[in-house]
Amino acid sequence: MKLSYAIERISGLAQRVLDGGDLSLREAEILISMPDEVTPLLLGWADAVRKRFRGTTVDLCAILNARSGRCPEDCHFCAQSARYRTPAKIYPLLPADEILERAEAAYAAGAKRFSLVTSGRSAGSDFNAITGVIGQLKRELPGLGVCASLGALKPDEARALKSAGLDRYHHNLEAPASFFPRVCSTHSFTDRAATIRTAQEAGLEVCAGGIIGMGESQVQRVEMAVALRELGVSSVPVNILHPVEGTPLASMPPLPPLEILRTLAVFRLILPRANIRYAGGREYNLRDTQALGLAGGVDGLITGDYLTTRGQETARDLKLISDLGLTAN
């Protein structure tokens, strides 16, 4: 591909998005397949689109692994599956007072959203206890956005979460539809999309994204971003695989940082009005290039530790944000 053509193509398509238009699947595939040499240009356009539609505020959230391990599903990337021998801890639902304490600490550190995450296909017998904790969090920390990631949802459960005060439900697509059977056989892409719609129908905001770096192609990543656009989700966390010992993807090689950054920029152009959020694996995979994502379309991040891996301290994330002239929410 000639450099002059690449520059012209990126600029033309990105300007259309900046003017309020959409990219087609084929156009997004062209952008994500651009050579590394023009990735800085793509990042610049993604930053302009972010500022036009999202401003200069970065949304910080923290997550808590409130129930860990013994999941019956076989997701190949997950350290909490009961099918694999991994270093992940195993414990039941944490006591309400411990959850509240962790939420208070995250809020005090600078996170304005806090998500309860439980392992397993669904919340199961812990559902009522979780709705009780959600109500307590809303009463005692009224400035904190409360989110939950509890697996598959039934309509009555989604309505109960809404009634308890839950602001946002998280449920990733995890992988593109065309690649999903390669990383999970115990449920389907369709199952995941159905849970997202169930949460939306109950009036909940939805946070849904996926994982890149599991062996999917760049074009398949675009497929996932377009699916998220069609679902109308408001927050899109992008995880970058952090391989865990004992899982089927333990030996997966890491993605090059420029490829990750290009993916994030294209997600921004496909989803100009969504919150594109750094999620798990950013520290492991991007290292000293993390700032380039925040200057290239990303406007949110999970701060602190993840479910089974260590993350970055909130104070360091806040410094990263301020150094770029951005503002934490």
C-alpha positions as a Python dict, from the first residue, in 0.01 Angstrom:
ca = {
    (1, 'M'): (0, 0, 0),
    (2, 'K'): (136, 342, -97),
    (3, 'L'): (185, 576, 196),
    (4, 'S'): (10, 863, 17),
    (5, 'Y'): (-298, 647, -43),
    (6, 'A'): (-304, 533, 321),
    (7, 'I'): (-286, 892, 447),
    (8, 'E'): (-562, 1005, 212),
    (9, 'R'): (-785, 710, 299),
    (10, 'I'): (-746, 751, 676),
    (11, 'S'): (-811, 1124, 659),
    (12, 'G'): (-1117, 1091, 439),
    (13, 'L'): (-1286, 821, 645),
    (14, 'A'): (-1201, 980, 980),
    (15, 'Q'): (-1328, 1319, 866),
    (16, 'R'): (-1661, 1158, 779),
    (17, 'V'): (-1686, 1021, 1134),
    (18, 'L'): (-1590, 1362, 1272),
    (19, 'D'): (-1875, 1511, 1068),
    (20, 'G'): (-2123, 1266, 1223),
    (21, 'G'): (-2114, 981, 972),
    (22, 'D'): (-2055, 609, 1023),
    (23, 'L'): (-1797, 366, 891),
    (24, 'S'): (-1909, 56, 707),
    (25, 'L'): (-1764, -281, 804),
    (26, 'R'): (-1547, -282, 492),
    (27, 'E'): (-1416, 70, 558),
    (28, 'A'): (-1323, -20, 915),
    (29, 'E'): (-1145, -332, 787),
    (30, 'I'): (-936, -110, 560),
    (31, 'L'): (-837, 116, 850),
    (32, 'I'): (-739, -162, 1089),
    (33, 'S'): (-524, -320, 816),
    (34, 'M'): (-317, -5, 766),
    (35, 'P'): (62, -33, 809),
    (36, 'D'): (238, 67, 1130),
    (37, 'E'): (384, 375, 960),
    (38, 'V'): (47, 551, 957),
    (39, 'T'): (-71, 442, 1301),
    (40, 'P'): (27, 781, 1454),
    (41, 'L'): (-201, 954, 1201),
    (42, 'L'): (-483, 715, 1287),
    (43, 'L'): (-433, 787, 1658),
    (44, 'G'): (-450, 1160, 1592),
    (45, 'W'): (-781, 1131, 1410),
    (46, 'A'): (-921, 901, 1681),
    (47, 'D'): (-822, 1162, 1941),
    (48, 'A'): (-1004, 1432, 1744),
    (49, 'V'): (-1316, 1216, 1724),
    (50, 'R'): (-1298, 1141, 2097),
    (51, 'K'): (-1274, 1511, 2180),
    (52, 'R'): (-1562, 1598, 1946),
    (53, 'F'): (-1805, 1341, 2083),
    (54, 'R'): (-1672, 1260, 2431),
    (55, 'G'): (-1472, 1562, 2545),
    (56, 'T'): (-1151, 1538, 2747),
    (57, 'T'): (-1276, 1351, 3053),
    (58, 'V'): (-1149, 1001, 3132),
    (59, 'D'): (-1391, 771, 3314),
    (60, 'L'): (-1231, 565, 3593),
    (61, 'C'): (-1386, 249, 3731),
    (62, 'A'): (-1268, -18, 3972),
    (63, 'I'): (-1375, -382, 3982),
    (64, 'L'): (-1391, -638, 4260),
    (65, 'N'): (-1375, -1014, 4218),
    (66, 'A'): (-1657, -1071, 4464),
    (67, 'R'): (-1680, -1447, 4405),
    (68, 'S'): (-1386, -1631, 4254),
    (69, 'G'): (-1323, -1959, 4076),
    (70, 'R'): (-1513, -2285, 4019),
    (71, 'C'): (-1680, -2158, 3702),
    (72, 'P'): (-1829, -2447, 3498),
    (73, 'E'): (-1774, -2269, 3163),
    (74, 'D'): (-1472, -2347, 2945),
    (75, 'C'): (-1367, -1998, 2825),
    (76, 'H'): (-1010, -2061, 2711),
    (77, 'F'): (-879, -1726, 2838),
    (78, 'C'): (-1022, -1749, 3189),
    (79, 'A'): (-823, -1837, 3500),
    (80, 'Q'): (-1144, -1901, 3695),
    (81, 'S'): (-1272, -2195, 3493),
    (82, 'A'): (-1297, -2514, 3699),
    (83, 'R'): (-1169, -2704, 3395),
    (84, 'Y'): (-815, -2565, 3423),
    (85, 'R'): (-550, -2571, 3694),
    (86, 'T'): (-449, -2208, 3743),
    (87, 'P'): (-314, -1990, 4025),
    (88, 'A'): (-651, -1813, 4062),
    (89, 'K'): (-796, -1800, 4412),
    (90, 'I'): (-1119, -1979, 4494),
    (91, 'Y'): (-1365, -1827, 4742),
    (92, 'P'): (-1741, -1774, 4789),
    (93, 'L'): (-1924, -1441, 4777),
    (94, 'L'): (-1743, -1189, 4993),
    (95, 'P'): (-1924, -1051, 5301),
    (96, 'A'): (-2120, -731, 5248),
    (97, 'D'): (-1901, -530, 5485),
    (98, 'E'): (-1586, -628, 5295),
    (99, 'I'): (-1744, -533, 4962),
    (100, 'L'): (-1846, -196, 5106),
    (101, 'E'): (-1497, -139, 5244),
    (102, 'R'): (-1340, -212, 4906),
    (103, 'A'): (-1586, 18, 4732),
    (104, 'E'): (-1513, 301, 4976),
    (105, 'A'): (-1139, 260, 4916),
    (106, 'A'): (-1180, 267, 4538),
    (107, 'Y'): (-1402, 576, 4557),
    (108, 'A'): (-1159, 756, 4787),
    (109, 'A'): (-872, 675, 4549),
    (110, 'G'): (-1050, 835, 4254),
    (111, 'A'): (-1272, 572, 4089),
    (112, 'K'): (-1624, 697, 4022),
    (113, 'R'): (-1764, 358, 3926),
    (114, 'F'): (-1736, 28, 4111),
    (115, 'S'): (-1833, -311, 3972),
    (116, 'L'): (-1911, -635, 4154),
    (117, 'V'): (-1798, -932, 3948),
    (118, 'T'): (-1885, -1294, 4025),
    (119, 'S'): (-1752, -1608, 3863),
    (120, 'G'): (-1989, -1864, 3716),
    (121, 'R'): (-2253, -1875, 3445),
    (122, 'S'): (-2489, -1671, 3663),
    (123, 'A'): (-2520, -1530, 4015),
    (124, 'G'): (-2728, -1831, 4118),
    (125, 'S'): (-2813, -1857, 4488),
    (126, 'D'): (-2612, -1543, 4566),
    (127, 'F'): (-2843, -1319, 4364),
    (128, 'N'): (-3052, -1187, 4654),
    (129, 'A'): (-2744, -1116, 4864),
    (130, 'I'): (-2592, -924, 4574),
    (131, 'T'): (-2901, -708, 4522),
    (132, 'G'): (-2889, -629, 4893),
    (133, 'V'): (-2527, -518, 4866),
    (134, 'I'): (-2609, -304, 4563),
    (135, 'G'): (-2878, -123, 4763),
    (136, 'Q'): (-2635, -69, 5050),
    (137, 'L'): (-2370, 73, 4817),
    (138, 'K'): (-2620, 318, 4666),
    (139, 'R'): (-2731, 435, 5010),
    (140, 'E'): (-2388, 473, 5166),
    (141, 'L'): (-2193, 596, 4861),
    (142, 'P'): (-2446, 803, 4665),
    (143, 'G'): (-2180, 956, 4439),
    (144, 'L'): (-2053, 618, 4322),
    (145, 'G'): (-2183, 455, 4006),
    (146, 'V'): (-2258, 92, 4089),
    (147, 'C'): (-2210, -177, 3825),
    (148, 'A'): (-2230, -555, 3827),
    (149, 'S'): (-2106, -843, 3614),
    (150, 'L'): (-2295, -1154, 3720),
    (151, 'G'): (-2309, -1363, 3404),
    (152, 'A'): (-2626, -1459, 3219),
    (153, 'L'): (-2943, -1274, 3322),
    (154, 'K'): (-3311, -1358, 3318),
    (155, 'P'): (-3555, -1071, 3259),
    (156, 'D'): (-3686, -1077, 3618),
    (157, 'E'): (-3329, -1067, 3750),
    (158, 'A'): (-3245, -768, 3532),
    (159, 'R'): (-3552, -586, 3663),
    (160, 'A'): (-3458, -672, 4022),
    (161, 'L'): (-3108, -530, 3970),
    (162, 'K'): (-3259, -211, 3830),
    (163, 'S'): (-3494, -186, 4129),
    (164, 'A'): (-3202, -237, 4368),
    (165, 'G'): (-3034, 71, 4221),
    (166, 'L'): (-2783, -82, 3981),
    (167, 'D'): (-2663, 173, 3727),
    (168, 'R'): (-2487, -41, 3471),
    (169, 'Y'): (-2459, -410, 3383),
    (170, 'H'): (-2139, -551, 3239),
    (171, 'H'): (-2138, -850, 3007),
    (172, 'N'): (-1868, -880, 2741),
    (173, 'L'): (-1916, -1034, 2400),
    (174, 'E'): (-1557, -1154, 2464),
    (175, 'A'): (-1485, -1244, 2100),
    (176, 'P'): (-1625, -1187, 1750),
    (177, 'A'): (-1910, -1417, 1647),
    (178, 'S'): (-1693, -1581, 1378),
    (179, 'F'): (-1418, -1658, 1631),
    (180, 'F'): (-1622, -1727, 1944),
    (181, 'P'): (-1640, -2110, 1905),
    (182, 'R'): (-1259, -2116, 1912),
    (183, 'V'): (-1251, -1983, 2270),
    (184, 'C'): (-1569, -2120, 2428),
    (185, 'S'): (-1796, -2420, 2370),
    (186, 'T'): (-2024, -2413, 2677),
    (187, 'H'): (-2223, -2110, 2563),
    (188, 'S'): (-2248, -1903, 2247),
    (189, 'F'): (-2200, -1552, 2113),
    (190, 'T'): (-2578, -1541, 2073),
    (191, 'D'): (-2621, -1619, 2445),
    (192, 'R'): (-2399, -1325, 2534),
    (193, 'A'): (-2578, -1084, 2303),
    (194, 'A'): (-2911, -1198, 2451),
    (195, 'T'): (-2797, -1109, 2803),
    (196, 'I'): (-2696, -763, 2685),
    (197, 'R'): (-3041, -709, 2537),
    (198, 'T'): (-3208, -839, 2853),
    (199, 'A'): (-3021, -583, 3062),
    (200, 'Q'): (-3107, -303, 2820),
    (201, 'E'): (-3475, -397, 2818),
    (202, 'A'): (-3478, -360, 3198),
    (203, 'G'): (-3352, -3, 3164),
    (204, 'L'): (-2992, -71, 3264),
    (205, 'E'): (-2695, 89, 3093),
    (206, 'V'): (-2468, -177, 2946),
    (207, 'C'): (-2091, -209, 2947),
    (208, 'A'): (-1979, -468, 2692),
    (209, 'G'): (-1656, -524, 2506),
    (210, 'G'): (-1419, -810, 2457),
    (211, 'I'): (-1065, -943, 2451),
    (212, 'I'): (-813, -899, 2173),
    (213, 'G'): (-501, -1107, 2124),
    (214, 'M'): (-658, -1453, 2148),
    (215, 'G'): (-567, -1550, 1792),
    (216, 'E'): (-842, -1361, 1611),
    (217, 'S'): (-760, -1156, 1302),
    (218, 'Q'): (-761, -778, 1289),
    (219, 'V'): (-1065, -795, 1062),
    (220, 'Q'): (-1248, -1006, 1321),
    (221, 'R'): (-1185, -735, 1582),
    (222, 'V'): (-1366, -491, 1355),
    (223, 'E'): (-1651, -742, 1332),
    (224, 'M'): (-1682, -735, 1712),
    (225, 'A'): (-1676, -354, 1725),
    (226, 'V'): (-1954, -333, 1466),
    (227, 'A'): (-2158, -587, 1665),
    (228, 'L'): (-2119, -368, 1974),
    (229, 'R'): (-2234, -67, 1772),
    (230, 'E'): (-2542, -259, 1658),
    (231, 'L'): (-2619, -352, 2019),
    (232, 'G'): (-2600, 14, 2121),
    (233, 'V'): (-2377, -31, 2426),
    (234, 'S'): (-2255, 285, 2601),
    (235, 'S'): (-1928, 157, 2748),
    (236, 'V'): (-1680, -67, 2564),
    (237, 'P'): (-1396, -219, 2769),
    (238, 'V'): (-1114, -353, 2554),
    (239, 'N'): (-910, -624, 2725),
    (240, 'I'): (-577, -734, 2583),
    (241, 'L'): (-503, -1097, 2660),
    (242, 'H'): (-280, -1145, 2963),
    (243, 'P'): (-209, -1519, 2939),
    (244, 'V'): (-253, -1714, 3260),
    (245, 'E'): (-66, -2034, 3339),
    (246, 'G'): (-290, -2339, 3309),
    (247, 'T'): (-537, -2197, 3057),
    (248, 'P'): (-547, -2310, 2691),
    (249, 'L'): (-420, -1966, 2586),
    (250, 'A'): (-126, -1964, 2828),
    (251, 'S'): (133, -1968, 2547),
    (252, 'M'): (-34, -1711, 2322),
    (253, 'P'): (227, -1454, 2209),
    (254, 'P'): (155, -1090, 2296),
    (255, 'L'): (28, -845, 2038),
    (256, 'P'): (265, -568, 1924),
    (257, 'P'): (178, -238, 2098),
    (258, 'L'): (122, -55, 1768),
    (259, 'E'): (-133, -315, 1662),
    (260, 'I'): (-316, -275, 1994),
    (261, 'L'): (-318, 103, 1962),
    (262, 'R'): (-442, 83, 1604),
    (263, 'T'): (-724, -146, 1718),
    (264, 'L'): (-828, 98, 1989),
    (265, 'A'): (-824, 389, 1743),
    (266, 'V'): (-1044, 201, 1497),
    (267, 'F'): (-1285, 109, 1779),
    (268, 'R'): (-1315, 482, 1847),
    (269, 'L'): (-1394, 555, 1483),
    (270, 'I'): (-1656, 278, 1473),
    (271, 'L'): (-1803, 382, 1810),
    (272, 'P'): (-1752, 761, 1826),
    (273, 'R'): (-2004, 821, 2104),
    (274, 'A'): (-1920, 523, 2326),
    (275, 'N'): (-1687, 517, 2624),
    (276, 'I'): (-1384, 320, 2494),
    (277, 'R'): (-1221, 180, 2806),
    (278, 'Y'): (-877, 35, 2872),
    (279, 'A'): (-933, -293, 3056),
    (280, 'G'): (-727, -594, 3161),
    (281, 'G'): (-385, -650, 3009),
    (282, 'R'): (-299, -290, 2924),
    (283, 'E'): (-2, -276, 3160),
    (284, 'Y'): (130, -617, 3054),
    (285, 'N'): (97, -556, 2680),
    (286, 'L'): (142, -181, 2632),
    (287, 'R'): (393, -104, 2905),
    (288, 'D'): (530, 248, 2844),
    (289, 'T'): (300, 310, 2547),
    (290, 'Q'): (-21, 323, 2754),
    (291, 'A'): (-36, 702, 2723),
    (292, 'L'): (-66, 676, 2345),
    (293, 'G'): (-404, 506, 2379),
    (294, 'L'): (-539, 791, 2592),
    (295, 'A'): (-409, 1028, 2324),
    (296, 'G'): (-561, 809, 2054),
    (297, 'G'): (-928, 760, 2131),
    (298, 'V'): (-945, 586, 2470),
    (299, 'D'): (-1151, 779, 2728),
    (300, 'G'): (-1191, 537, 3015),
    (301, 'L'): (-999, 278, 3211),
    (302, 'I'): (-1028, 16, 3480),
    (303, 'T'): (-797, 125, 3757),
    (304, 'G'): (-642, -91, 4027),
    (305, 'D'): (-634, -470, 4017),
    (306, 'Y'): (-831, -688, 3778),
    (307, 'L'): (-1007, -1016, 3856),
    (308, 'T'): (-703, -1244, 3876),
    (309, 'T'): (-411, -1020, 3770),
    (310, 'R'): (-248, -711, 3916),
    (311, 'G'): (-327, -371, 3771),
    (312, 'Q'): (-192, -20, 3804),
    (313, 'E'): (-237, 199, 4112),
    (314, 'T'): (-504, 466, 4076),
    (315, 'A'): (-260, 742, 4173),
    (316, 'R'): (-40, 647, 3879),
    (317, 'D'): (-339, 640, 3644),
    (318, 'L'): (-446, 985, 3762),
    (319, 'K'): (-97, 1117, 3694),
    (320, 'L'): (-100, 960, 3348),
    (321, 'I'): (-431, 1132, 3274),
    (322, 'S'): (-324, 1474, 3400),
    (323, 'D'): (8, 1459, 3214),
    (324, 'L'): (-191, 1436, 2890),
    (325, 'G'): (-400, 1742, 2974),
    (326, 'L'): (-707, 1527, 3037),
    (327, 'T'): (-938, 1522, 3338),
    (328, 'A'): (-1049, 1223, 3545),
    (329, 'N'): (-1423, 1206, 3602),
}
